[in-house]
Amino acid sequence: MKILLTGATGFLGGKLCAALLADGHSVRALVRPTSDLSSLPRPAAHGGSLDLAYGDVTDARSVLDAAAGCHAIFHAAAAVEPWLPDPSKFISVNVGGLKNVLQAARETKSVEKIVYTSSFFALGPTDGHVADESQVHHEQFFCTEYEKSKLAADHVARRAASEGLPIVMVYPGVIYGPGKVTTGNIVAQMLIERFSGRLPGYMGYGSDKFSFSHVEDVVQGHIAAMHRGRPGERYLLTGENASFMHVFDMAAVITGTKRPSFHIPLLMVDMYGWVSVFFSRITGKLPLVSPPTVQVLRHQWAYSCDKAKVELDYKPRSLREGLEEMIPWLKNLGEIKY
Ligand SMILES: NC(=O)c1ccc[n+]([C@@H]2O[C@H](COP(=O)([O-])OP(=O)(O)OC[C@H]3O[C@@H](n4cnc5c(N)ncnc54)[C@H](OP(=O)(O)O)[C@@H]3O)[C@@H](O)[C@H]2O)c1
């Protein structure tokens, strides 16, 4: 199968690209002229082939050219940041990019399936309950512009599905695991901060909740969605629902180190976020923590992946299992010491 993949130079896309090649597919990766290609997988001896199409998801022509002759499209590219100095980028890339991919699929007669990587953010917070695919975002508030753009893109994807495009929408939770350490790999970033001592305490008091999805499970969920996902359906590719405090506690047990001994109130993290944003505007370097991150931490995002388990044979591993693999990987990489 010839597959167009967007976002192959990212955390999830890199792993997805490797898995598709290992399955023997020919992958065409849409990359930007500025993309860091160093993490792109090398095709295995008996695997499929990889070719690069230079372009940008915001450039409709480049997406259309890249889609030529492809049988399926995985659209995983997005601006994945809690904060950007120019928030309009979230809409142009995350919504405009999806529109261009869908238009390319309409015009490219060979495309039989599109798997669109949405996000748990598109379904909205779950404060106090565990949501499934039937949850509709309340749209009363948004913690981040990213969340708003993923919801807007979700509307676009669902409209396209209702018009008959063979699109399957997948909604990963917080993706973690070995792979490129981008902003998308927030668990890796948090563990690096934690073990370097730059983040000495828990952020808040553990009332947050996220669904942690191991990157390899999410990859398998995407591939299953291409083979078995019903067009027009949504599938949550989530995992264990837990707080970041629980992640830190588990990391302490796995590494035989001490747990953080105090909590940093979210108000203080928020102030730190404002200062970080101020400096970011001067230096141009994106902050690790910004006020929107704190807004996200003030809510719960807990989901059930039962539908994917039944229909896609999705088998999420436990958080403990995932961290037991990821933490030594970060150590071997020299990113953390314990
Ligand atoms: N990470 C998570 O926890 C999480 C959770 C739920 C859903 N998701 C979704 O999963 C997908 C992948 O996320 P990720 O964590 O792998 O993000 P990532 O590591 O930041 O990767 C983003 C990818 O998108 C590409 N991209 C960005 N803007 C582009 C543009 N204008 N044209 C073409 N490519 C562009 C990037 O290319 P460059 O290398 O050129 O920058 C990169 O390959 C996204 O759709 C995200 O919304 C992520």
The ligand as an SDF file (V2000), in Angstrom:
LIG
                    3D

 48 52  0  0  0  0  0  0  0  0999 V2000
    1.5110   14.3890   21.9700 N   0  0  0  0  0  0  0  0  0  0  0  0
    0.3540   14.1560   22.5440 C   0  0  0  0  0  0  0  0  0  0  0  0
    0.2580   13.9450   23.7630 O   0  0  0  0  0  0  0  0  0  0  0  0
   -0.8950   14.1170   21.6940 C   0  0  0  0  0  0  0  0  0  0  0  0
   -2.1140   13.7740   22.3010 C   0  0  0  0  0  0  0  0  0  0  0  0
   -3.2580   13.7050   21.5240 C   0  0  0  0  0  0  0  0  0  0  0  0
   -3.1880   13.9680   20.1730 C   0  0  0  0  0  0  0  0  0  0  0  0
   -2.0000   14.3270   19.6020 N   0  0  0  0  0  0  0  0  0  0  0  0
   -1.9720   14.5870   18.1740 C   0  0  0  0  0  0  0  0  0  0  0  0
   -1.0250   13.7030   17.5960 O   0  0  0  0  0  0  0  0  0  0  0  0
   -0.4280   14.3250   16.4400 C   0  0  0  0  0  0  0  0  0  0  0  0
    1.0720   14.2430   16.5450 C   0  0  0  0  0  0  0  0  0  0  0  0
    1.4980   14.9030   17.7220 O   0  0  0  0  0  0  0  0  0  0  0  0
    3.0190   14.8430   18.2080 P   0  0  0  0  0  0  0  0  0  0  0  0
    2.9960   14.8160   19.6780 O   0  0  0  0  0  0  0  0  0  0  0  0
    3.7510   13.8000   17.4680 O   0  0  0  0  0  0  0  0  0  0  0  0
    3.5340   16.2900   17.7480 O   0  0  0  0  0  0  0  0  0  0  0  0
    4.9780   16.7670   17.3200 P   0  0  0  0  0  0  0  0  0  0  0  0
    6.0120   15.8650   17.8650 O   0  0  0  0  0  0  0  0  0  0  0  0
    5.0500   18.2120   17.6560 O   0  0  0  0  0  0  0  0  0  0  0  0
    4.9610   16.6020   15.7400 O   0  0  0  0  0  0  0  0  0  0  0  0
    4.2060   17.4520   14.9380 C   0  0  0  0  0  0  0  0  0  0  0  0
    4.4910   17.1290   13.5010 C   0  0  0  0  0  0  0  0  0  0  0  0
    3.6820   17.9740   12.6740 O   0  0  0  0  0  0  0  0  0  0  0  0
    4.5190   18.5910   11.7180 C   0  0  0  0  0  0  0  0  0  0  0  0
    4.0010   19.8810   11.3120 N   0  0  0  0  0  0  0  0  0  0  0  0
    3.7130   20.9460   12.0970 C   0  0  0  0  0  0  0  0  0  0  0  0
    3.2980   21.9730   11.3450 N   0  0  0  0  0  0  0  0  0  0  0  0
    3.3230   21.5490   10.0560 C   0  0  0  0  0  0  0  0  0  0  0  0
    3.0200   22.1520    8.8240 C   0  0  0  0  0  0  0  0  0  0  0  0
    2.5850   23.4200    8.7440 N   0  0  0  0  0  0  0  0  0  0  0  0
    3.1540   21.4230    7.6940 N   0  0  0  0  0  0  0  0  0  0  0  0
    3.6000   20.1410    7.7520 C   0  0  0  0  0  0  0  0  0  0  0  0
    3.9130   19.5090    8.8970 N   0  0  0  0  0  0  0  0  0  0  0  0
    3.7860   20.2230   10.0300 C   0  0  0  0  0  0  0  0  0  0  0  0
    5.8650   18.7210   12.3960 C   0  0  0  0  0  0  0  0  0  0  0  0
    6.8420   18.9290   11.4360 O   0  0  0  0  0  0  0  0  0  0  0  0
    8.2490   19.6700   11.7580 P   0  0  0  0  0  0  0  0  0  0  0  0
    9.1790   18.5560   12.1490 O   0  0  0  0  0  0  0  0  0  0  0  0
    8.6150   20.3350   10.4980 O   0  0  0  0  0  0  0  0  0  0  0  0
    7.9930   20.6350   12.8820 O   0  0  0  0  0  0  0  0  0  0  0  0
    5.9450   17.3710   13.0850 C   0  0  0  0  0  0  0  0  0  0  0  0
    6.3330   16.3790   12.1680 O   0  0  0  0  0  0  0  0  0  0  0  0
   -0.9900   15.7380   16.3930 C   0  0  0  0  0  0  0  0  0  0  0  0
   -2.0640   15.7680   15.4950 O   0  0  0  0  0  0  0  0  0  0  0  0
   -1.5000   15.9720   17.7970 C   0  0  0  0  0  0  0  0  0  0  0  0
   -2.5530   16.9120   17.8110 O   0  0  0  0  0  0  0  0  0  0  0  0
   -0.8500   14.4070   20.3330 C   0  0  0  0  0  0  0  0  0  0  0  0
  1  2  1  0
  2  3  2  0
  2  4  1  0
  4  5  1  0
  4 48  2  0
  5  6  2  0
  6  7  1  0
  7  8  2  0
  8  9  1  0
  8 48  1  0
  9 10  1  0
  9 46  1  0
 10 11  1  0
 11 12  1  0
 11 44  1  0
 12 13  1  0
 13 14  1  0
 14 15  2  0
 14 16  1  0
 14 17  1  0
 17 18  1  0
 18 19  2  0
 18 20  1  0
 18 21  1  0
 21 22  1  0
 22 23  1  0
 23 24  1  0
 23 42  1  0
 24 25  1  0
 25 26  1  0
 25 36  1  0
 26 27  1  0
 26 35  1  0
 27 28  2  0
 28 29  1  0
 29 30  1  0
 29 35  2  0
 30 31  1  0
 30 32  2  0
 32 33  1  0
 33 34  2  0
 34 35  1  0
 36 37  1  0
 36 42  1  0
 37 38  1  0
 38 39  2  0
 38 40  1  0
 38 41  1  0
 42 43  1  0
 44 45  1  0
 44 46  1  0
 46 47  1  0
M  CHG  2   8   1  16  -1
M  END
$$$$
